[in-house]
Amino acid sequence: MAGESVYKYYEPAVSPESVDSEDGYWFVFCSTRLLIRPNECTVPCLRSLAELGISPVRTQYLGTLQGKTCYSAEVSPDTVDPEGMSFTELRSLYSVLNEDIFLLAGRAVQIVKWDQTHQYCGRCGHQTETLQGERAKKCPSCGFVSYPRLSPAVITAVFRENKILLSHNAAFVGDMHSLIAGFVEPGETLEECAAREILEEVGIRVNNVKYFSSQPWPFPNSLMIGFTADYESGEIAVDGNEITDAGWYSVDSLPELPSKMSIARKMIDWFIQSNPGGV
């Protein structure tokens, strides 16, 4: 179900063991736009951003990928594209960058945003300090420690005989249909979240909720956790607010589907492969 993990080649770290004189990968973000070399379909590999004439606001050490050091960096909004390079929206780079580079870019942008938004303590407002040896910020005034936070979200493929439940979210462009998804609430298990979201958004009950796979989703800081489930009871009744349309679809009658970069599409493709004959 899942591809080979990037962690087979990547070793995360908070600080380098020694000063590295070799070129390394730089994941440079201007807001959510990543600096890439379009002709080479990759990020810059440099010893320092000074080589590009760029002065970063902040930088973070990420570890090593196949022995090469990796850094993330935040630059000011008025930073001009260096010659031969381009700041490009990360979402659009899924099929452009090497998969490992894209996955690390997703990690990088979340760390950049966390670093950017935790310069001051959320409890007392005092300026924070970066802790040594771990990815954390500590307030020297009240002692509050902040770590990068993820927002877990559940996405579920619901099956009824040989059909799959697909819905159109009001935020979707065009006629694209996808799976029901939603954020986990405090005190809720992942399975309970899956059942609740489906009942709230399309009015049906499910059972046999089973884990499928997961996917980091850095837009902005989610972890998408995929499940499958079987239809139990009820008739489709969309909430009319978040979901505007939903229905049961067989392999030979599928609507417009989400991008292949998403776990939703991976789950739908798995359904298609499991039902090659259609209905």
SEPASE-793020 format. One record per atom (N, C-alpha, C): x, y, z. Coordinates in steps of 0.02 Angstrom, whole numbers, plus 50000, padded with zeros to 5 digits. Example, Ala and Ser with C-alpha at 12.3 -4.5 7.8 and 13.67 -1.06 7.14 Angstrom:
<sites>
506604971650390
506154977550390
506604983550390
506424988850354
506844994750357
506455000250394
</sites>
This chain:
<sites>
500424993950000
500005000050000
500435006350000
500985006250040
501415012050045
502075010750009
502375016149983
503005015549949
503585014949999
504185014449972
504775013750015
504885020250054
505035019550118
505105025350161
505725029350145
505655036050148
506225040450138
506745039350193
506525036650250
506985035750306
507485030150295
507425026750238
507945021850219
508575025550197
508485031750175
509045035650149
509185041950190
508695043950230
508725050250266
508815049150341
509275052950371
509385052650443
509245059550473
508685060250509
508515066750537
508985068650594
509095074950602
509505077550657
509335084850668
509495087350727
509355094250745
509965098650735
510565095850745
511185099650735
511715095050706
512145097750663
512665093650631
513185091450682
513475085650671
513985083150716
514635087150709
514745089950650
515345093950638
515205098950583
515635103850576
515565108750523
515695105350456
515195105650411
515245102150347
515495106850294
516025105050260
516295109250207
516045107050138
515615101850136
515345099450073
514695103050056
514505102749992
513865105549972
513295101450002
512745104750018
512165101350045
511525103850012
510985100250024
510335102249997
510045107950038
509795113050004
509475118750037
508745119250016
508305118750066
507585119350055
507395126450077
507395130950029
507315138150044
506595140150028
506255142950077
505545144750068
505435152250073
505085154750025
504815161550026
504065160650035
503825161150096
503145159150115
503085151650102
502625149450058
502555142350043
502875140449976
503255144949948
503585143749884
504305141349895
504465135749864
505125132649872
505585134649815
506205136249831
506695137949780
506955131649746
506875131449680
507105125649642
507505127849581
507875123149554
508195124049489
507755120649437
507325124449402
506845121349356
507165116849303
507735118749277
508055114749224
508305108049250
508465107749315
508725101649344
508205098049386
507625101249396
507075098449436
507315096349506
507665100749539
507905099249606
508005105749645
508175105049709
508325110849751
509065112449745
509265118449764
509985120249760
510415115749805
510995113949780
511485110149819
512095114649826
512185117449887
512675122749898
513015121749965
513565125349975
513875125450040
513535130650084
513325136250052
513015141650089
512565145650043
512035148650070
511585152750030
511925159250008
512485160850039
512855166750017
513085166149945
513145159949921
513335158849851
512805161449804
512195162049828
511645164649787
511495171949802
511865174649849
511735181549869
511105182249911
510915176849945
510315176749986
510505177050060
510165181450097
510255181750170
509615179150203
509615173050229
509015170250258
508815173650324
508175173650338
507935176150402
508135171250457
508035164750444
508215159450491
508385153150451
508805148950478
508955142450448
508885136950500
508755130850476
508695125050520
509065119150488
509415115350530
509745109350506
509245103550508
509225099650454
508725094250448
509015087250454
509675086550446
509965079850446
510315078550380
510345072150360
510695070450298
510265065850254
510325066850189
510005062550140
510555059450098
510615052750103
511145049150069
511825052350081
511935054350143
512585057250164
512655064650154
512195067850116
512235075050104
511845078750158
512135084050184
511785088050234
511175091450203
510675092650245
510055095850222
509885101650270
509705107250240
509505113050279
508855115850252
508465118750297
507895122750276
508035130050293
507705134550258
507825141650269
507205145650252
507105151050289
506565155750276
506885162150249
506605164850195
506845171250168
506285176250168
506445182550164
505945187850166
505505187750104
504885190250109
504415190050053
504645193649990
505105198449997
505325202249939
505955199349906
506145193249925
506735190049896
506625188649822
507105190749782
507055189949709
507335183049690
507025179849641
507265173349616
507995174049593
508435169949619
509125170049593
509135167849519
509635169849483
509685168149412
509675160549402
509245158349356
509185151249341
508785147349391
508465150749439
508065147349490
507385150649496
506945147349531
506265149849538
505945147749604
505615152349637
505205150649695
504535148149669
504365141949685
503775138549657
503365135449713
502705135949707
502255133049757
502395125649766
502475123549828
502655116649842
502145111749815
501505113249820
500975108649796
501075106649723
501335111249683
501395110049611
502005105949593
502425104249642
503065101049628
503065093549638
502485090549654
502465083449669
502755079149613
502555080449553
502785076349496
503405079249464
503685084549493
504275087849465
504905085649501
504875085649568
505455083949608
505505076449620
506105074049632
506215067249656
505785066349719
505495060349728
505015059349783
505335060549851
505945058449862
506265059549926
506375067049939
506565070649888
506665077849894
505995081249910
505465079049877
504805082049890
504585080749961
504685074549986
504495072850054
504895076950105
505535077950092
505935081950138
505745089350133
505525091550075
505285098450068
504665099350111
504235094250113
503645094550156
503835094950230
504335091250249
504585091650318
504885098550331
505265100950283
505615107350291
505135113150300
504615113450259
504155119150263
503785119250330
503645113350358
503315113250423
503785115650479
504415113850474
504905116150524
505025123650517
505055126050456
505145133150444
504565137050475
503945134850461
503355138350487
503315137950563
503505132250591
503495131550664
504015136350695
504605136450667
505125140950692
504895148150687
504585149850632
504355156750620
503825158850671
503365154350688
502795156250730
502905154850805
503505152550823
503645151150894
504255155050918
504355161050892
504885165350915
504715168350984
504065168251000
503835170851065
503395165751099
503405165751164
503035160851204
502285161851197
501935156351184
501205156651179
500865157451245
501225156451300
500925157151367
501015164151396
501645166751392
501765173251425
502005178651377
502175176851315
502375181851266
503115183551265
503515180451309
504225181751311
504565178551251
505125181351229
505495178451174
505775171651193
505705166751148
505925159851163
506655158851145
506915153151169
507595151051153
507565144151122
507995142851073
508015136251042
508415131551086
508115125851102
508465120851144
508985117151103
509515115351135
510045111551102
509875104051105
509985100551050
509895093351050
509205090851036
508715095351030
508035093151012
507675098850976
507165097050938
506785102050901
506265105050948
506455110350983
506015113251033
506215120451048
505725124251072
505835131151094
505635131551168
506045134751208
505895135451279
505865142851298
505365144351339
505305151151363
505735151951426
506225156451426
506655157351484
506295160751542
505715163551528
505335167051581
504885162351620
504455158451584
503975154151619
504125146751613
504625145051571
504825138051564
504425133951516
503945136951482
503525133151435
503935130851375
503855124451357
504225121551301
503745120051244
503915122051183
503505120851124
503875116351075
503515111551048
503785106950997
503365107750933
503655105850876
503245105950814
502625101550823
502055104150806
501425100650815
501125098450748
500815092650748
500465090150689
499715090150704
499325090950653
498595090550659
498365084050626
498225078750665
498015072350634
497325072850603
497275070250542
496635070250507
496525063150479
495905061050482
495715054350458
495375054950391
495555050550345
495225050250279
495015043050267
494395042050244
494125035250243
493805033450176
493995027550151
493675024750092
493125019950115
492505021650100
491935017650121
491685013550063
491585006950075
491375002450022
490674999650036
490284999149983
489624995949986
489594991049927
489664984649944
489744979549892
490354981249850
490284982449785
490874984049744
490864991349722
490614995749766
490605002849751
490955006649807
491195012649791
491545016949838
491175023449847
491175026049907
490845032449922
491315038149905
491105042549860
491495048449842
491065054649850
491375060049871
490985066149883
491335072249854
490945077449843
491205083849819
491185088849875
491775091349894
491835096449945
491725103249914
491405107749950
491265114449924
491895118149905
492465116349935
493095119649920
493445116949858
493205111349830
493525108349772
493405112449709
493895112349666
493835115549600
493515110649552
493065113049509
492745108749460
492295103549491
492285097649461
491825092349483
492215086849520
492785088349546
493195083249579
492835080349640
492865073649646
492585070149704
493145066349739
493095065849804
493615062449842
493305058649901
493715056849949
493495053050007
493315057850064
492925055450111
492735059450169
493345059850216
493475065950239
494055067050284
493875072250336
494245072150391
494125077150443
494645076550498
494705081850537
495205082150591
494955078450653
495435075450687
495285071850749
495155076850805
494625075650843
494445080050898
494745077550964
494835082051013
495115079951078
494725074151109
495075069151135
494755063551168
494455058351122
494605058751057
494305054451007
494825049650978
494635043350967
495085038750933
495045040050858
495525037350821
495525038250749
494915034950718
494735029050742
494155025350716
493505029150730
493465032050790
492875035950807
492815042150763
493385045250748
493395051050704
493135049250635
493375043650608
493155041450542
492405040550539
492125037050589
491405035750590
491005042250599
491245046650643
490895052950656
490875057350594
491455058250561
491485062650503
491005060250447
490995053750437
490565050950384
489825052050401
489645050950464
488955051950485
488765059350480
489205063850501
489055070950500
488995073650429
489435071350385
489465074450319
489015071250267
488885064750272
488455061550222
487895057250252
487835057050318
487255054050349
487225046450351
487795043050340
487765035650343
488215033050399
488065026950422
488465023750474
488905018350443
489495017450472
489965012650445
490205007950501
490495002350481
490804997750529
491444994950498
491764990450534
492364987150509
492894992250486
493004997350527
493495002550511
494204999650520
494604999850467
495274996850469
495795001650441
496375001550472
496925005850450
497175003850380
497315008750338
497575007650271
498305009850265
498425016250273
499105019050273
499065026350293
499635029650296
499635036750315
500085040650268
500005047250271
500395051550228
500505058450260
501125060650265
501235067550288
500905072350239
500575077450264
500225082150221
500385089250245
500915092250219
501155098550246
500785104750221
500125104250217
499725109850191
499175111750240
499315114550300
499985116750318
500365111950362
500025107850405
500415103750453
500025097450474
499725094150427
499305088350443
499685081750435
499415076650467
499605069750454
498965066250435
498915064150372
498315060850347
498355053350362
497855050850397
497855043750417
497265040350382
497435035750338
496925032650295
496625026350324
495965025750317
495605019850339
495135017450284
494955011150288
494405008550248
493835006850295
493225006650270
492645005050311
492105002150267
491654998350297
491084995550262
490444999250279
490015000050230
489355003050241
488954998850289
488615002150336
488194998550384
487455000250374
487295006750374
486585008650368
486515015950349
485905017850330
485755024750314
485765026250240
485475032050224
485475034450155
485885040850151
486205041850095
486635047750087
486225054150094
486435058450138
486135065050148
486695069950163
486925073550113
487505078050123
487325083750169
487835086350204
487705091650252
487535098250218
487695098950153
487525105050116
487975110950132
488425110050178
488875115350197
489585113750171
489895108750202
490555106650180
490505102050119
490035097350120
489935092650066
489305094550027
489385095349961
488815097349919
488535091649876
488915086149870
488675080549831
489055074249852
488715068549850
489045062249866
488655056549834
488995051049821
488665045349790
489105039149791
488805033549773
489165027149769
489385026249696
490025024749687
490305024349619
490645017549608
490515014549551
490865008549531
491475010549489
491915005749475
492535007049439
492395010149371
491865008149338
491735010649270
491305016949268
491195020249326
490795026349326
491085031649372
491755031749377
492075036349423
492065043549398
491975048449443
491995055549423
492725058049420
492815064549415
493475067449417
493795065949485
494415063749485
494745061449546
495295066249568
495505065849632
496035070249658
496715068449629
497195072749641
497875071949616
498195065549642
498645062749602
498995056649621
499475057749680
499595064049698
500035065449755
499685064049822
499025063349821
498655062749884
498535055549904
498475054449969
498305047749994
497595045849971
497165050849962
496485049349937
496525045749870
496945048249825
497005045149759
497315038249764
497805037449808
498115030849817
497605025749840
497145027849884
496625023349909
496115021749855
495935026849816
495465025749761
495775021249708
496415022249693
496755017949644
496785010749670
496885009849735
496885003149764
496194999949755
495665003749763
494985001149751
494904999149678
495155003249632
495105001749561
495474995249545
496074994549571
496474988449559
496154982249589
495774983249644
495454977549677
494794975549643
494554979949598
493924978649563
494024979649488
494454975749457
494634976949387
494064976049337
493564972249357
493014970949309
492474976249307
492474980749358
491944985749360
491274982549375
490734986249361
490054983649371
489624985349311
</sites>
